[in-house]
Amino acid sequence: QDEMIDVIGATKGKGFNGVVTRWGVTRLARKSHRGLRKVACIGSWHPARVQFQVPRSGQRGYHHRTEINKKIYRIGKAVKDDPNNAMTENDLTEKSITPIGGFSHYGEVNEDWVMVKGTVMGCRKRLITLRKSLLPQVSRKATEKVELKFIDTASKM
């Protein structure tokens, strides 16, 4: 708890996309011949190859990513060990971490869990790796103690 970690995983997959969506290339003029969501020129005559810097259509998403310096807010026990694992010092309501009706596209949390600040890459139920941060953590944000006052378990639908 109150430690910085790195999160490693694959991002949410988005399938095969064209250059406008994938790289943010500007669309061509309205009356362009044979389509307008393209790259106008993909390179000079010589070198007689398409260089890797030229935006091309292809896979978007499901890429391997490492996000560094995520703060651990809380580590919780399984429901069978601690049925009231979402209680805090200020909020004495007896409740579990699972919101009313469960997490969307996931369900109920029954095992041990980790609450991390911010987002984590990938879709629900995707396997991710949590590792200790490789950098020495000396900043004020990294060393401060976090005291949660309230954990919201209202419906997430």
C-alpha positions, 0 to 999 in steps of 0.5 A: 500500500502507498507504493508506486508500481508499473502496469504491463499489459495489452491495450483494448483491441480495435481491429483493422483501421485505415490511416485517418483513424489509425494515424490521424492523417488529414482527409483528402478533398471531396472530389478526390479520385478513388477515395479520400481517406488515404495518404496522397503520396506514400513516398518518392520514386527512389528509394523504390520502397515504402519507408516505415515512417509512412502511415499505413492502414493496419491493426489498431489496439491490442498493443503491448504497453507499460504504464509507469508510476501508478499509486496503490491506494488499497490492497483488499482481502477476499470476500470469504476472509473479509466480507466488509473489505470496502469499509474505511475509518470515516465510512463505517457502512458494512459493504464489500468492494463489489458495487450494487449489481456487480462491475459491468462486463465483469461481475462480482469480486471474490478474490484478493484485489488491488485498487490503483490510481488511474486507468489500466490498459486493456478490456475487462478480465484481461491479464495484466502484470504489476511490478515494483517501480524500477525508478527510485521514488522520491517525489512528494506524490510518490512518498505521501500516505493515502488515507481513503475516506470513502469508497463508492459502491453505488451501481456502475450501470 
